Amino acid sequence: MVVVATAANEVADPAGEALEFECRRFGASHAERMHLVEWLGEREVLEVVMESTAQYWRPVWLDLEPHFPKLHLAQAHSNRAPKGRKSDYRDGKRLARRLLAGELILSYVPDAEQRQWRTLSRSKQQLVRDRVRLQNQTEALLEEMRIKLSSVVSELFGLSGRRILEALAGGETDPAKLAQLGDFRLRCSEEELADALRGPSTPTQRAVLQLFLKRLQLFDEQIDELDRLVAGELQQYQAAVARVVRVPGFGADSAQQIIAEVGVDASAFPSAGALCSWAGICPGSNISAEQNQSSRSPKGNRFVRRLLTQAAHAAVKTKGCIFQTIFRRFLPRLGYKGAIWAIAHRLGRLLWKILHHGVEYIEMGSEGTPKAKRQRAEKLAKALRRLGYSITLQPLIPEVALAERG
């Protein structure tokens, strides 16, 4: 349902009360969408706003994007109608009025290139979740087979665990022979490993285990392929990736994901507070009668919120890191969850500063040993080179970097 709103030039009407509306219905097929573009062009439409409806807005958006520079996507709850007075055409008219009045909550839709990055990074994240789910199913199957391999092996799907599981799925049931496949660096003895592998298994269970292992290998191959695709897309922006990697709690993978979500320079967000509010990692506001009834954080981008929360958990465990000091200061007053949330908020503000102004991160916490700093730098550089980036380690002069940050 499409509504075109027209206002006379001589009438100043910021609330949209003097608008004239023309309504028309179009189908969702390709021909109908092209007809919609022509119809809007004939009426010299300058600005388009549409309501977000699950994933069904995407084809219409992609067809309108090349023709209308001012294209907005409004969140549906900000255009809510009074109960019992809702219709599609009324929704369209209300959208136009509320857009003029500035009452709509508009969603951030990145450009086409960044949308490709998001598709790759989010696809990889979904595969990682499916892989974890499959690992849990495999461990549950081993428990049903009364095999307690995870009790004696720290990593069930490490090199030793994989060899033992593949042999078990292949039909080998002798615990002694299976235990010989374990690496000599395992903490458990060969007798303990053999005792953990002593359990009856049926041919059906071994067949299911073999299917699980094949799916696990497929997940690993697809995740590696998506890693290479993301690194290839971000190859020309490797300087931004390297700057984010220097922040405690981030690695090569999380740096690529955060850039895919917010952009190379975070130009869509005018301030650090705007980025944190969009991600939903800042205190909320629910003021009534001059009293804030709740400071619960608003709903935001769940992908960025997950990345910043995971980075916060890693940053507070980094020795000599300023975030570890801040976390310990907040912990007695806010509790563990509140302190982690505060660190995630600070990481979000720091990321906006790094991306928006192109500055480097300088650790301001307690000085670590030169050996520890060198090892971390070499580890991060190795991870970036594995993805295809060209990284050269150079010493930073703190005075110059701090001047750039200011």
HUGI-V693380 format. One record per pair of residues at least 24 apart in sequence whose ideal C-beta (glycine too) atoms are under 10 Angstrom apart, sorted by sequence separation. I is the first residue (numbers start at 1). GAP is how many residues later the second one is. D is the distance in Angstrom with one decimal. If there is no record, write none. Layout:
BEGIN
i: (I:I)
gap: (GAP:GAP)
d: (D:D)
END
This chain:
BEGIN
i: (1:2:36:40:46:47:48:49:50:51:52:74:79:159:160:173:174:175:240:276:279:280:281:316:322:323:1:45:47:48:49:51:52:74:78:79:158:160:161:172:173:227:231:234:239:240:275:279:280:315:33:37:41:52:78:79:131:142:159:160:173:227:230:234:237:240:275:278:279:33:36:37:40:41:51:52:72:78:138:152:173:230:233:237:278:279:281:312:313:316:323:28:32:36:40:51:77:78:147:158:173:236:237:276:279:280:281:309:312:315:30:33:34:37:38:74:75:76:78:149:153:164:168:227:230:275:276:279:312:315:29:33:37:49:74:75:152:153:167:171:223:230:234:310:312:313:28:33:37:73:74:75:147:168:281:309:312:313:315:28:72:74:75:154:164:169:171:276:308:309:311:312:315:30:73:74:149:153:154:160:164:168:173:308:311:312:2:26:72:73:152:153:154:172:309:310:312:362:364:4:72:73:152:153:171:308:309:312:361:362:363:4:73:152:169:170:171:305:308:311:312:360:362:2:6:51:72:151:152:168:169:307:308:311:362:2:4:6:71:168:169:306:308:309:360:362:364:4:6:169:170:171:262:305:308:325:326:362:4:5:51:152:153:169:170:261:304:307:308:311:322:323:325:360:361:362:4:51:151:152:168:169:262:307:322:324:325:360:5:50:152:168:169:261:262:321:322:323:324:359:360:362:2:49:51:152:153:166:169:170:260:261:305:308:320:321:322:359:362:4:5:51:65:149:152:165:166:169:260:261:297:304:307:321:322:359:360:361:50:151:152:165:168:169:258:262:318:320:321:359:360:2:49:65:66:150:257:258:261:319:320:358:359:48:49:65:148:149:165:166:257:260:297:304:318:319:320:321:357:359:2:61:148:149:165:297:300:320:357:47:49:147:148:257:258:319:320:357:1:49:57:62:146:147:148:149:257:258:318:319:48:49:58:146:147:148:162:165:166:354:47:57:145:146:147:254:255:320:353:47:51:52:62:146:147:254:257:258:319:320:52:142:145:146:147:162:253:254:49:52:142:144:145:146:162:143:145:157:254:255:49:52:58:142:144:145:250:254:2:144:147:249:250:283:318:142:157:249:282:283:141:145:249:250:251:254:281:144:145:249:250:281:147:249:281:282:283:25:142:145:157:248:249:251:281:282:25:141:144:145:247:248:249:250:281:23:24:141:249:250:279:281:23:248:249:279:281:282:23:141:142:244:248:249:281:282:21:24:141:247:248:249:276:280:281:23:248:249:276:279:23:138:142:248:276:278:21:137:138:141:248:276:277:21:248:249:273:276:279:139:248:272:275:276:279:19:138:247:248:249:272:275:21:137:138:248:273:276:21:247:248:272:273:275:276:16:19:135:138:272:275:16:19:134:137:138:271:272:274:275:16:134:272:273:16:17:272:275:16:19:134:135:271:272:275:15:16:134:270:15:16:17:269:13:16:17:131:134:135:272:3:15:16:130:131:134:266:271:1:2:3:14:15:130:262:266:269:270:1:2:3:5:13:14:131:132:265:266:269:1:3:4:5:14:15:131:266:267:1:3:7:130:131:258:262:265:266:267:1:2:3:5:6:258:262:265:266:1:3:5:127:128:131:264:265:266:3:4:5:127:130:131:259:263:265:3:7:127:130:258:262:263:265:5:249:262:264:5:127:128:248:249:127:255:259:250:258:124:125:127:128:249:123:124:127:248:123:124:126:247:124:125:250:124:248:123:124:247:122:247:120:121:124:120:121:123:124:244:119:120:123:244:247:120:121:243:246:120:121:119:120:244:119:120:243:244:250:117:120:121:243:116:117:120:121:247:248:116:119:120:240:246:247:240:243:246:248:117:243:245:246:247:116:117:243:244:246:248:240:242:243:114:239:113:117:128:255:125:248:251:252:255:256:124:251:252:255:246:250:252:253:246:252:256:121:124:125:245:251:252:121:124:251:252:256:246:252:253:121:122:245:252:120:121:124:245:120:121:252:121:122:242:245:117:118:121:122:242:245:252:117:120:121:119:117:118:242:117:118:241:116:117:245:114:115:114:117:238:241:245:114:117:242:114:241:242:114:238:242:110:113:114:238:239:241:242:246:110:113:238:110:111:235:237:238:108:110:231:234:235:238:108:114:234:235:108:231:232:234:235:231:232:111:230:231:110:228:230:231:109:227:228:108:227:228:108:227:108:108:107:125:122:125:121:125:118:121:108:107)
gap: (24:24:24:24:24:24:24:24:24:24:24:24:24:24:24:24:24:24:24:24:24:24:24:24:24:24:25:25:25:25:25:25:25:25:25:25:25:25:25:25:25:25:25:25:25:25:25:25:25:25:26:26:26:26:26:26:26:26:26:26:26:26:26:26:26:26:26:26:26:27:27:27:27:27:27:27:27:27:27:27:27:27:27:27:27:27:27:27:27:27:27:28:28:28:28:28:28:28:28:28:28:28:28:28:28:28:28:28:28:28:29:29:29:29:29:29:29:29:29:29:29:29:29:29:29:29:29:29:29:29:30:30:30:30:30:30:30:30:30:30:30:30:30:30:30:30:31:31:31:31:31:31:31:31:31:31:31:31:31:32:32:32:32:32:32:32:32:32:32:32:32:32:32:33:33:33:33:33:33:33:33:33:33:33:33:33:34:34:34:34:34:34:34:34:34:34:34:34:34:35:35:35:35:35:35:35:35:35:35:35:35:36:36:36:36:36:36:36:36:36:36:36:36:37:37:37:37:37:37:37:37:37:37:37:37:38:38:38:38:38:38:38:38:38:38:38:38:39:39:39:39:39:39:39:39:39:39:39:40:40:40:40:40:40:40:40:40:40:40:40:40:40:40:40:40:40:41:41:41:41:41:41:41:41:41:41:41:41:42:42:42:42:42:42:42:42:42:42:42:42:42:42:43:43:43:43:43:43:43:43:43:43:43:43:43:43:43:43:43:44:44:44:44:44:44:44:44:44:44:44:44:44:44:44:44:44:44:44:45:45:45:45:45:45:45:45:45:45:45:45:45:46:46:46:46:46:46:46:46:46:46:46:46:47:47:47:47:47:47:47:47:47:47:47:47:47:47:47:47:47:48:48:48:48:48:48:48:48:48:49:49:49:49:49:49:49:49:49:50:50:50:50:50:50:50:50:50:50:50:50:51:51:51:51:51:51:51:51:51:51:52:52:52:52:52:52:52:52:52:53:53:53:53:53:53:53:53:53:53:53:54:54:54:54:54:54:54:54:55:55:55:55:55:55:55:56:56:56:56:56:57:57:57:57:57:57:57:57:58:58:58:58:58:58:58:59:59:59:59:59:60:60:60:60:60:60:60:61:61:61:61:61:62:62:62:62:62:63:63:63:63:63:63:63:63:63:64:64:64:64:64:64:64:64:64:65:65:65:65:65:65:65:66:66:66:66:66:66:67:67:67:67:67:67:67:67:68:68:68:68:68:68:68:68:68:69:69:69:69:69:70:70:70:70:70:70:71:71:71:71:71:71:71:72:72:72:72:72:72:73:73:73:73:73:73:74:74:74:74:74:74:74:75:75:75:75:75:75:76:76:76:76:76:76:76:77:77:77:77:77:77:78:78:78:78:78:78:78:78:78:79:79:79:79:80:80:80:80:81:81:81:81:81:81:81:82:82:82:82:83:83:83:83:84:84:84:84:84:84:84:85:85:85:85:85:85:85:85:86:86:86:86:86:86:86:86:86:86:87:87:87:87:87:87:87:87:87:87:87:88:88:88:88:88:88:88:88:88:89:89:89:89:89:89:89:89:89:89:90:90:90:90:90:90:90:90:90:91:91:91:91:91:91:91:91:91:92:92:92:92:92:92:92:92:92:93:93:93:93:93:93:93:93:94:94:94:94:95:95:95:95:95:96:96:96:97:97:98:98:98:98:98:99:99:99:99:100:100:100:100:101:101:101:102:102:103:103:103:104:104:105:105:105:106:106:106:106:106:107:107:107:107:107:108:108:108:108:109:109:110:110:110:111:111:111:111:111:112:112:112:112:113:113:113:113:113:113:114:114:114:114:114:114:115:115:115:115:116:116:116:116:116:117:117:117:117:117:117:118:118:118:119:119:120:120:125:125:128:128:128:128:128:128:129:129:129:129:130:130:130:130:131:131:131:132:132:132:132:132:132:133:133:133:133:133:134:134:134:135:135:135:135:136:136:136:136:137:137:137:138:138:138:138:139:139:139:139:139:139:139:140:140:140:141:142:142:142:143:143:143:144:144:144:145:145:146:146:146:146:146:147:147:147:148:148:148:149:149:149:150:150:150:150:150:150:150:150:151:151:151:152:152:152:152:152:153:153:153:153:153:153:154:154:154:154:155:155:155:155:155:156:156:157:157:157:158:158:158:158:159:159:159:160:160:160:161:161:166:170:171:178:181:181:182:182:185:186:193:194)
d: (5.7:6.1:7.5:7.6:6.5:7.9:7.0:7.7:7.0:8.1:5.6:7.9:8.8:6.3:9.6:9.0:9.6:8.3:5.0:8.4:8.9:8.2:5.8:7.1:9.3:7.5:8.1:9.4:7.4:9.7:5.6:5.4:9.5:7.4:7.0:6.5:8.3:8.5:9.7:9.9:9.6:8.9:7.0:6.5:9.2:7.5:9.7:4.2:5.3:9.5:6.5:5.9:6.6:9.7:5.0:8.9:9.3:8.8:9.6:6.0:9.1:7.3:5.1:7.8:9.7:9.7:9.7:7.8:5.4:6.3:7.4:6.5:7.7:9.0:9.2:9.5:6.8:4.0:7.6:9.7:8.2:8.2:8.5:4.9:9.9:9.8:5.7:8.8:6.3:6.0:9.3:7.6:10.0:7.9:7.4:6.0:7.6:8.4:9.2:9.3:6.3:9.3:9.3:9.5:8.9:9.7:7.9:9.9:5.0:6.2:8.2:9.0:7.1:8.9:9.6:9.7:7.5:9.5:9.9:9.1:7.6:8.3:7.8:8.4:9.5:8.4:10.0:6.6:7.7:9.1:9.5:4.7:5.8:9.2:4.4:4.5:8.9:9.6:9.9:9.7:10.0:7.2:8.3:10.0:8.4:8.5:7.2:8.5:8.8:9.6:6.8:7.4:9.3:9.9:9.2:6.7:4.0:8.9:9.2:8.0:7.5:5.8:5.9:8.3:9.8:9.5:8.3:8.9:9.9:7.8:8.5:4.2:6.8:8.3:6.4:7.3:9.7:6.6:7.2:8.7:7.0:7.1:8.4:9.5:7.3:8.7:6.5:9.0:5.2:4.5:7.6:8.7:9.4:9.4:9.0:8.9:8.4:7.0:9.3:8.5:8.3:8.5:8.0:7.3:6.5:8.7:5.2:5.9:9.4:9.8:9.4:7.2:5.4:4.1:9.3:8.0:9.9:9.9:4.2:5.6:9.5:6.2:5.6:7.6:7.9:9.7:8.6:8.9:9.0:9.4:5.4:9.1:8.0:9.5:9.8:7.6:10.0:9.3:8.0:6.6:7.9:9.9:9.5:9.2:9.8:9.8:9.1:5.3:9.3:8.8:9.7:9.4:8.6:7.6:5.3:9.5:9.0:4.9:9.7:9.2:6.7:5.5:7.7:4.4:7.5:6.6:9.8:9.2:5.4:9.0:10.0:9.8:5.9:9.1:8.4:6.3:6.2:8.4:9.2:5.6:6.6:3.8:9.9:9.6:6.7:6.8:7.4:4.9:9.5:9.2:9.8:9.0:8.6:5.5:6.7:6.8:5.0:7.6:8.7:7.1:9.5:9.5:9.7:9.2:9.7:8.4:8.1:9.1:8.2:9.8:8.7:5.0:9.0:7.9:7.3:9.4:3.7:9.2:7.3:9.7:9.8:6.4:8.8:8.1:4.7:6.7:8.2:5.8:10.0:10.0:7.3:7.7:9.5:4.9:8.3:9.6:7.0:8.8:7.7:5.9:8.9:9.1:9.5:9.1:9.0:9.8:9.2:5.3:8.4:4.9:7.8:9.4:5.3:9.1:9.7:8.6:7.3:6.8:7.4:9.0:4.8:8.0:4.7:9.9:7.1:7.8:8.4:5.6:8.6:6.2:8.7:10.0:9.8:9.2:8.6:8.4:6.6:8.6:7.8:9.0:9.2:7.1:4.5:6.4:6.1:8.8:9.9:3.8:7.7:9.3:8.7:6.9:8.2:9.1:5.4:6.4:8.5:9.9:9.9:4.8:9.6:8.5:9.9:5.8:9.1:9.4:5.7:8.0:9.0:9.5:9.6:9.8:9.6:10.0:8.0:7.7:7.8:9.2:9.8:9.1:7.7:9.5:9.8:8.2:4.4:9.8:9.4:7.5:7.4:9.6:9.3:9.8:9.5:3.5:9.4:5.6:10.0:8.4:7.4:8.8:9.6:9.9:5.3:6.7:7.3:8.8:9.7:9.3:7.0:6.0:9.7:9.4:7.3:8.3:9.2:9.4:4.5:9.2:7.0:9.6:8.0:9.5:9.6:8.3:9.1:8.1:8.4:6.2:9.6:9.7:9.7:9.5:9.6:9.0:8.7:9.2:7.1:8.7:9.4:9.4:9.5:5.4:9.9:9.3:8.9:8.7:6.9:7.0:8.5:7.6:5.4:9.4:9.8:3.5:9.8:9.6:8.1:8.3:9.1:9.9:9.5:8.0:6.3:8.3:5.0:5.8:8.9:6.5:9.7:8.0:7.5:9.6:7.5:7.9:5.0:8.9:9.5:9.8:4.0:8.3:8.7:9.4:4.9:7.3:3.3:9.2:8.4:7.9:9.9:6.2:7.9:9.8:4.2:8.1:5.3:9.0:8.1:10.0:6.0:7.8:8.7:8.6:8.9:9.8:9.4:7.0:9.2:7.0:5.8:5.9:8.2:9.2:10.0:4.6:9.2:9.4:7.8:9.2:7.0:6.9:10.0:9.5:9.5:5.5:9.3:8.3:9.8:4.5:9.6:10.0:4.5:9.6:5.9:6.2:10.0:7.8:4.8:9.8:8.0:7.2:9.7:7.5:7.5:6.5:7.7:5.8:9.3:9.5:9.9:9.3:8.3:7.1:7.6:7.5:7.9:8.6:6.3:8.8:9.4:4.0:4.6:9.2:7.0:6.2:9.5:7.4:9.1:8.1:8.2:9.9:9.9:9.5:8.4:8.7:6.0:7.5:4.1:9.1:3.6:8.0:5.8:7.3:7.5:6.4:8.7:6.7:7.8:5.8:9.8:9.4:7.9:9.5:6.3:9.6:4.2:9.8:8.8:9.8:9.5:8.0:8.9:6.7:6.5:8.7:6.8:6.8:7.5:8.8:8.6:9.6:6.1:6.0:5.3:10.0:9.3:5.3:9.3:9.2:3.8:9.2:9.0:8.5:7.7:6.6:9.6:9.7:9.8:9.2:7.7:5.7:8.5:8.9:7.2:8.6:9.6:4.3:8.8:8.7:9.5:3.2:9.4:6.4:7.6:9.6:7.4:9.9:4.3:7.2:7.5:6.8:5.5:8.9:9.8:9.5:7.9:5.5:4.9:5.7:9.2:3.9:9.5:8.3:9.3:6.8:5.9:9.6:7.5:8.6:7.9:5.7:9.6:7.2:9.4:7.4:8.8:6.4:8.4:9.2:9.8:6.5:6.9:9.6:7.4:8.9:8.4:9.7:9.7:8.3:5.7:6.6:9.8:9.3:5.3:9.5:7.5:8.3:8.6:8.3:9.7:9.8:9.7:6.6:8.6:5.9:7.0:8.6:9.5:9.6:9.9:7.0:9.2:9.3:8.6:4.1:9.7:6.0:6.9:6.4:9.9:7.0:9.9:8.0:8.8:5.7:9.8:9.2:7.1:9.8:9.8:9.1:9.5:6.7:7.0:9.9:9.7:9.5:8.4:5.3:5.9:9.7:4.8:6.4:9.9:9.7:5.3:7.3:9.4:9.6:9.4:9.5:7.6:9.4:6.8:6.7:9.7:9.9:8.2:9.6:10.0:9.5:8.3:6.6:5.0:6.3:7.4:4.5:7.4:5.7:7.6:9.2:8.7:9.5:6.5:6.9:6.0:8.4:8.6:8.5:7.9:9.1:6.9:9.7:8.1:8.0:9.6:9.6:9.4:9.7:9.3:9.0:7.0:9.7:9.8:8.4:7.0:9.6:8.7:9.5:9.0:9.3:8.1:8.7:4.2:7.9:8.8:9.3:7.3:9.8:6.2:5.1:9.9:8.2:9.2:9.4:9.9:7.5:7.8:8.4:6.4:8.5:5.2:5.8:8.8:4.6:9.9:8.8:9.6:9.1:7.9:8.9:8.0:8.4:7.9:8.0:9.1:4.3:8.8:8.7:6.7:9.8:8.9:7.2:7.5:8.8:7.2:5.2:6.7:3.6:6.6:7.1:8.8:8.3:9.5:8.7:9.2:6.8:9.0:7.5:8.9:9.0:8.5:9.5:7.3:8.8:6.7:9.9:5.7:9.3:6.3:9.0:9.5:8.3:8.8:9.6:9.4:9.7:9.1:8.5:9.6:4.6:8.6:8.4:9.2:9.9:6.9:9.7:6.4:8.6:8.8:6.6:7.6:9.0:9.3:9.4:7.1:9.5:8.9:8.9:8.4:8.7:3.8:6.6:9.5:7.9:4.7:7.1:9.9:9.9:6.7:9.3:8.8:7.2:5.6:6.2:7.0:8.3:9.3:9.9:6.4:9.4:7.4:6.6:8.4:8.0:9.4:8.1:9.7:8.1:9.8)
END
